[in-house]
Amino acid sequence: MDGWAFVFWYWWVLALVFLVIEMLVSGFFFLWMAAAGLVTGCLIWAIPSTGMETQVLLFSVLSIAAILIWKFAVKKSVIKSDRPLLNKRGAQYVGRVFNLHEAIENGQGKIKVDDSIWKVHGEDCAVNTKVKVIAIRGTVFDVQRVE
């Protein structure tokens, strides 16, 4: 490998490739590798006599450091929501009372919730009995009769 070395703009091209990959996939992982490639290219531009092994080591260390710093920063900045159940549709119904749409027989029945039908588990009840959703398991509600 004598005589073969990365010049600074190779790292910038690599950074651009990582940016394109970041646009195609999600997760911010490749963004930090692109930043490391850009910084490595700038350092190689400033110090052109840097050997290839040192360049690759620098890029690797910068990539790992940037990814780890980002991971720890994201863990510390958890966003509190005023609607924590927004994307948990079934969990939104826990505690609410509904009329049975289909009688509970052998522990299974159905309720109508807004515009959809949900399966329920609970004690046997007749149609139109009021039941309260007490838990959710997957897409099935656990219910109990409301007196």
C-alpha positions as a LaTeX table, in Angstrom:
\begin{tabular}{lrrr}
\hline
Residue & $x$ (\AA) & $y$ (\AA) & $z$ (\AA) \\
\hline
Met1 & 0.00 & 0.00 & 0.00 \\
Asp2 & 2.96 & 2.31 & $-0.28$ \\
Gly3 & 2.15 & 5.40 & $-2.25$ \\
Trp4 & $-1.61$ & 5.01 & $-1.79$ \\
Ala5 & $-3.30$ & 7.40 & 0.64 \\
Phe6 & $-6.61$ & 9.04 & 1.18 \\
Val7 & $-6.60$ & 12.68 & 0.26 \\
Phe8 & $-8.90$ & 15.06 & 2.11 \\
Trp9 & $-11.66$ & 15.15 & $-0.48$ \\
Tyr10 & $-12.08$ & 11.34 & $-0.31$ \\
Trp11 & $-13.35$ & 11.84 & 3.23 \\
Trp12 & $-15.73$ & 14.55 & 2.06 \\
Val13 & $-17.09$ & 12.22 & $-0.62$ \\
Leu14 & $-17.50$ & 9.50 & 2.03 \\
Ala15 & $-19.35$ & 12.04 & 4.21 \\
Leu16 & $-21.65$ & 12.84 & 1.30 \\
Val17 & $-22.31$ & 9.13 & 0.74 \\
Phe18 & $-23.22$ & 8.74 & 4.42 \\
Leu19 & $-25.58$ & 11.72 & 4.15 \\
Val20 & $-27.32$ & 10.11 & 1.18 \\
Ile21 & $-27.63$ & 6.85 & 3.11 \\
Glu22 & $-29.06$ & 8.82 & 6.06 \\
Met23 & $-31.72$ & 10.26 & 3.78 \\
Leu24 & $-32.69$ & 6.78 & 2.62 \\
Val25 & $-32.85$ & 5.18 & 6.07 \\
Ser26 & $-33.86$ & 6.66 & 9.39 \\
Gly27 & $-32.26$ & 6.72 & 12.78 \\
Phe28 & $-29.58$ & 9.47 & 12.65 \\
Phe29 & $-26.83$ & 6.82 & 12.74 \\
Phe30 & $-25.20$ & 7.68 & 9.41 \\
Leu31 & $-25.49$ & 11.42 & 10.05 \\
Trp32 & $-22.82$ & 11.20 & 12.74 \\
Met33 & $-20.58$ & 9.09 & 10.54 \\
Ala34 & $-20.94$ & 11.75 & 7.85 \\
Ala35 & $-19.95$ & 14.40 & 10.39 \\
Ala36 & $-16.91$ & 12.32 & 11.34 \\
Gly37 & $-15.97$ & 12.01 & 7.66 \\
Leu38 & $-16.29$ & 15.76 & 7.19 \\
Val39 & $-14.13$ & 16.52 & 10.25 \\
Thr40 & $-11.57$ & 13.90 & 9.18 \\
Gly41 & $-11.42$ & 15.49 & 5.72 \\
Cys42 & $-10.88$ & 18.93 & 7.22 \\
Leu43 & $-8.10$ & 17.66 & 9.48 \\
Ile44 & $-6.42$ & 15.87 & 6.56 \\
Trp45 & $-6.68$ & 19.06 & 4.51 \\
Ala46 & $-4.95$ & 20.95 & 7.33 \\
Ile47 & $-2.33$ & 18.22 & 7.92 \\
Pro48 & $-1.82$ & 16.46 & 4.55 \\
Ser49 & 1.12 & 14.33 & 5.72 \\
Thr50 & $-1.16$ & 12.16 & 7.92 \\
Gly51 & $-0.85$ & 8.46 & 7.10 \\
Met52 & $-3.77$ & 6.35 & 5.95 \\
Glu53 & $-3.82$ & 4.25 & 9.14 \\
Thr54 & $-4.03$ & 7.41 & 11.23 \\
Gln55 & $-6.80$ & 8.76 & 9.02 \\
Val56 & $-8.88$ & 5.60 & 9.37 \\
Leu57 & $-8.25$ & 5.52 & 13.13 \\
Leu58 & $-9.26$ & 9.18 & 13.42 \\
Phe59 & $-12.43$ & 8.58 & 11.42 \\
Ser60 & $-13.31$ & 5.53 & 13.52 \\
Val61 & $-12.76$ & 7.31 & 16.83 \\
Leu62 & $-14.72$ & 10.37 & 15.71 \\
Ser63 & $-17.60$ & 8.20 & 14.43 \\
Ile64 & $-17.86$ & 6.17 & 17.62 \\
Ala65 & $-17.55$ & 9.26 & 19.82 \\
Ala66 & $-20.20$ & 11.17 & 17.86 \\
Ile67 & $-22.64$ & 8.25 & 17.94 \\
Leu68 & $-22.14$ & 7.66 & 21.68 \\
Ile69 & $-22.50$ & 11.35 & 22.52 \\
Trp70 & $-25.71$ & 11.47 & 20.49 \\
Lys71 & $-27.09$ & 8.33 & 22.19 \\
Phe72 & $-26.47$ & 9.72 & 25.67 \\
Ala73 & $-27.85$ & 13.14 & 24.73 \\
Val74 & $-31.06$ & 11.58 & 23.40 \\
Lys75 & $-31.54$ & 9.50 & 26.56 \\
Lys76 & $-31.32$ & 12.63 & 28.71 \\
Ser77 & $-33.74$ & 14.67 & 26.61 \\
Val78 & $-36.93$ & 12.61 & 26.80 \\
Ile79 & $-39.87$ & 14.67 & 25.61 \\
Lys80 & $-42.82$ & 14.72 & 27.99 \\
Ser81 & $-46.13$ & 14.60 & 26.17 \\
Asp82 & $-49.48$ & 15.98 & 27.27 \\
Arg83 & $-51.04$ & 13.01 & 25.40 \\
Pro84 & $-48.85$ & 9.99 & 26.20 \\
Leu85 & $-51.41$ & 7.49 & 24.87 \\
Leu86 & $-51.76$ & 9.16 & 21.47 \\
Asn87 & $-50.27$ & 6.24 & 19.51 \\
Lys88 & $-51.52$ & 3.55 & 21.88 \\
Arg89 & $-55.07$ & 3.35 & 20.70 \\
Gly90 & $-56.17$ & 0.42 & 22.85 \\
Ala91 & $-54.70$ & 1.89 & 26.04 \\
Gln92 & $-56.84$ & 4.99 & 25.54 \\
Tyr93 & $-59.95$ & 2.93 & 26.26 \\
Val94 & $-58.87$ & 1.48 & 29.62 \\
Gly95 & $-61.30$ & 2.72 & 32.27 \\
Arg96 & $-64.07$ & 3.58 & 29.82 \\
Val97 & $-67.51$ & 1.95 & 29.88 \\
Phe98 & $-69.15$ & 0.47 & 26.77 \\
Asn99 & $-72.23$ & $-1.55$ & 25.87 \\
Leu100 & $-71.66$ & $-5.08$ & 24.62 \\
His101 & $-72.15$ & $-5.34$ & 20.88 \\
Glu102 & $-72.08$ & $-9.13$ & 20.96 \\
Ala103 & $-72.81$ & $-11.19$ & 24.09 \\
Ile104 & $-69.87$ & $-12.60$ & 26.02 \\
Glu105 & $-70.16$ & $-16.38$ & 25.78 \\
Asn106 & $-67.47$ & $-18.72$ & 27.06 \\
Gly107 & $-65.48$ & $-15.65$ & 28.09 \\
Gln108 & $-65.41$ & $-14.03$ & 24.64 \\
Gly109 & $-67.52$ & $-11.30$ & 23.10 \\
Lys110 & $-67.32$ & $-7.96$ & 21.30 \\
Ile111 & $-67.89$ & $-4.29$ & 22.02 \\
Lys112 & $-68.37$ & $-1.41$ & 19.63 \\
Val113 & $-65.93$ & 1.40 & 20.30 \\
Asp114 & $-66.63$ & 4.48 & 18.23 \\
Asp115 & $-66.52$ & 3.09 & 14.66 \\
Ser116 & $-64.76$ & $-0.22$ & 15.29 \\
Ile117 & $-65.46$ & $-3.58$ & 16.89 \\
Trp118 & $-63.09$ & $-4.95$ & 19.54 \\
Lys119 & $-62.90$ & $-8.46$ & 20.99 \\
Val120 & $-63.32$ & $-8.71$ & 24.75 \\
His121 & $-62.66$ & $-11.28$ & 27.46 \\
Gly122 & $-64.64$ & $-11.37$ & 30.64 \\
Glu123 & $-67.48$ & $-13.02$ & 32.51 \\
Asp124 & $-70.48$ & $-14.10$ & 30.43 \\
Cys125 & $-72.94$ & $-11.24$ & 29.85 \\
Ala126 & $-75.89$ & $-10.50$ & 27.57 \\
Val127 & $-75.94$ & $-8.03$ & 24.67 \\
Asn128 & $-76.12$ & $-4.33$ & 25.70 \\
Thr129 & $-74.72$ & $-5.02$ & 29.16 \\
Lys130 & $-72.47$ & $-2.21$ & 30.33 \\
Val131 & $-68.85$ & $-3.32$ & 30.72 \\
Lys132 & $-65.75$ & $-1.46$ & 31.80 \\
Val133 & $-62.42$ & $-1.99$ & 30.06 \\
Ile134 & $-59.89$ & $-2.89$ & 32.77 \\
Ala135 & $-56.89$ & $-3.96$ & 30.68 \\
Ile136 & $-55.71$ & $-4.65$ & 27.16 \\
Arg137 & $-53.75$ & $-7.65$ & 25.89 \\
Gly138 & $-52.70$ & $-7.12$ & 22.30 \\
Thr139 & $-55.96$ & $-6.30$ & 20.52 \\
Val140 & $-58.29$ & $-7.89$ & 23.08 \\
Phe141 & $-59.84$ & $-5.98$ & 25.98 \\
Asp142 & $-60.30$ & $-7.48$ & 29.42 \\
Val143 & $-63.64$ & $-6.25$ & 30.74 \\
Gln144 & $-65.77$ & $-6.49$ & 33.85 \\
Arg145 & $-69.49$ & $-5.96$ & 34.23 \\
Val146 & $-70.62$ & $-2.58$ & 35.54 \\
Glu147 & $-73.53$ & $-2.77$ & 37.96 \\
\hline
\end{tabular}
